């Protein structure tokens, strides 16, 4: 089954302990789309400026991503510049230029309105609702958000959450959103607002899958080197949603496997600056790392 993603396509300038790269292809919808494309057809809705090179579009098309919903308008493409310290757990934003993204108003093509799996990137929750109003009958709706919207548009965000099935956010955002330090209690509060499933991304500590009936804890893959964490959370979301769309199910077993596949895609994403490594995988590599994760979690009962 196909996936529709609505989010940002951008240029990222990133400094990490491994070096510096300027104006890489980035944006939440970019990383999500590439990761999800290994599992299911993806259609991308975003906006770029007239400075966005055709080579980047060719790269996305090569992954089988439908870019017919990518609006190209007059002006400059969204830009983000940030840096990571040695722990690599969070980025420090140095500069943000919204440019054409500031006036982004998602307009869905007719053929996109019937897609059954929808992922709403961390855009303004009011825009997330605009997208939902244009959809006909999505089978599964998932969304992301960020501290900016939690701080500034909490009421609107709660209205969005009442309409979604799955929320994917990080641990700090979970605590902030629920105003609760304990992650389990915070998740239980958020689930009462509407989502059936909460996926909490915890960086080097792995991920949690929480529903009203169960909790699944997933470790992160121990890696010898992390070059660039930018887009890891979006790659996780792409792998997670891609697998769900491929198996057409929301049962407990498939959801847990989806968390593993999300972790697999995030672990590859950090190997190089930008989406270069993510975009040049084979499914054999993805499957083999999935099995590595399975071995990592396996133990004998007493």
N, C-alpha and C positions, 0 to 999 in steps of 0.2 A: 504494500500500500504506500502511496505517496505521502510526502510531508511538505507542508507549507511553513516557511520560517519568515518572520517579519522582524527586522532588527537593523543593525548598523553595518555599513561597509565603510572602511576608513583607511587612512594611512597612519601607521604607528612608527614612532621613533623611540627606540628602546635602548637603555643602557643596563647591563647586568655585569657581574664580576667577570663574565666571559668576553665582554667587549661592547661595542656600540654599533647599531644598525639604524640607518635613517630611511624614513618613508617606506616601510615595509607594507605589503598588503595586510590589512587587519580588519577589525570590526567583529562584533559578536556574531552577526549573521554569516560572515565569511567562515569563521572557524567552525561554527555549528554545521553549516552546509557541507563543508569538505568532509568532516567526520561522519555525518549521517549518510553521505553519498555512497559509502561502502556497503550499506545495508538496504537502502531504499531510494527511489527517485525523490529528488528534492527540488522544490521551486522556491526561489528567493525573492523577497520583496524588500527593497531598500532604496536609498537615493544616493547618487554620486554627482560630482560636478563635472564640468567640461574638461577638467584636467585629468580625469581618470583614464588610464591607458587601455587601449584595446587588448593589449597582451594579458592584462589581468582578467578580462572577460573571457579570453580564449582559454586561460588556465582553468577557470571555473567550468566552462563548457566542456573541457576535456574530461572533467570529473563527472560529466553527465548532469550537471546542475542547470536547471531551467532558469535563465536570467531575463526572461521576457518581462518580469515584474520589476526589474531594476530601473528606476527612473533616472535619466540623465538630464540635469537641468543646468542653467547658466550659473556659474559661480565656482567656488573651490570645494573640493571634497573635505569631509570631516577629518580632522587631524588630532592625534593624541601623542603626547610625549611624556615618557615616564622612566623611572629607574627602580632597580631592585637592589637591596642590600644583600649581605652574605647569606642571610637565612632564606631568602627567595620566597617568603610566604606571602608578601603583599607588596604591591607597587606604590611608589610615591609619584603622584601626578605632578608633573612640572608645568605642563601647558595643555590646554584643551581649546581647540578651534572648532566650534560646531559647524560653521559655514553653512552649506546647503542643508545639513541635517537639522538646523534650527527651525526650518520651515517644513520639515517632512510631514506629509499627510498621506498615510498609506491608502492607495487606491488599488483594489484587487481586480484583476481581470476576471471575466466571467468563468473561465475554466478553472480558476484557482478557488472559487467560492465553494466548490463541491469536494475539495480535498478533505479527507477524513481525519488526518493527523495534523494538528496545528501547534506550532511552537512560537510563542510571543517572546522575543528577546527583551532585554532590559531597557525598553523605551518607556516614555511617559505612560503611566497607567491609563490616562484618558485616551491615548492613541491605541493602547491595547484593546480598549472597549470599542473604539471605532472599527478596528479590524473584526472583532467578534460580531458586530452588527452587520458586517458585510458577508459573513460566512453563512452558509445555508444550514447544514447539519453536521458539524464536525463530530467525529466519534470520540476523539481524545483531544483535549486542549491542555497544553502545558505552558508554563510561563516562568520567566526569570524576573528578578528585580534587583535593585541595588540600594545602598544606604541613602543615596541622594533622594530617591523617590519616597523612601520610608520617612525621611526627615521632613520632606516638603509636601508630599501629597498622600498622606496616610489614608485619609478617608476614601479617596479615589482608588487607591491600591486595594483597600478592603472590598470595594465594589467589584473590582476585577477578580479578586480571589474567590468571590462568591460564584463566579462563572467558570472556574477552571477545575480540571481534574487533578493536575499534578503541579506542584510548585518546586522548582529547583533553585536553591539559594545556598550561600555559604553559612558557616556556623556563626560568624559575627552578625550577619544580617538576620539570622533566625532569632538570636537573642535580642537584637535591637527591635525587630518587628513585634515580638511578643512582650517586650519589656520584662524579660525573665532570663536570669543567668543560667539556670539549669536547662540543658538542651532538650531533654525529654519532655519536661513540663512546657517549655516554649513550643515544641512541635505540637503537643496536644492542644494547646491554645489555638495555634494557627489552623489545625485541622477542623476545629469547630467553626471556623469562618467560611468553610466551603470546600477546600481541596480534599480529595480522598487520599492523596499520597503526598508525602513531603520527602524530598531528596536533599540531604544536607551535605554539601561539599566541604571537606575539611582539609584540603591541601595535602601536605605530607602525612597527615593522620588518616587519610582515606575518605570514606563517605558513609552516611547513614541513610537507610531507607525506612521510613516510619509511616505506618498506617494506623487506623484505629485498633487493628487486631494484632499487629506484629511489628518487630524491630529487626532489621538486618544490618550488621556492621561489616564494612568492607575495608581492609587495610589498603594502604598505598603501596605500589611497587617500589621496593628499595632500588634506587638508581645511583650509579656511580657518579653521574654528572647531570646537572640541570643547567642547560644553556639559557633558556628563555621561557619563563612560565606564562607569558602573555597568551591569552586565549585558551589556557588549559581548562578552565571551567566551562567555556563554551564548547570545547572539543568533547568534554565529558557529556554535556547535554546532548550533543549531536550523536555520540555513540549510544547513549541511553535511548533517545527517541528513535534512532534509526533501527535499533534492534526490536523495540516494541512494534514499530510499523511493519517490520519484516515478518514477525510471528503473529501479528494481528490479535494480540492477547494482552490482558492485564492481570493474568493469574499470578500468584505469589512466586512460583518458580521462574516464570519469564521475567518478572520485575527484578528479581535478584540477579539473573543473568544479565539483564540490561545494565544494572549498576556495574557489574564486572566489565562489560564491554565499554561503558563510559570511562571507567578507570583505565582500560587498555588504551583508548584513544588519547586520553589526557597524558598518559605516560610517554607515548610517542611524540606528542606535540612539543614537549619540553626539550627534545633532543637538539633542536636547531632554532635559530632566530626565525620568527614569523611562521607561516604555515608550510614551509618548504618540506619538512620531513613528513608532516601529516598528509600532504598532497602526493607523496611518492611512495606510499605503502603498497604492499600486496596483501590480499586477503589471507594468504598463508602466514605472513608475519603477524597479522591480527589474531588469527586462530591460535598460533603458537604461543603468543603472549597471554591469551585467554587461558590456555592450559597452564602456563607458568603461575598465573594468579590462583588457579584451582589448587595447584600443589602448595602454594604459599599458605592457603587457608585450611589444608587438610590435616587432620590429626585423628588418632585413635581414641575412642571413648574408653572410659575406665570400666 
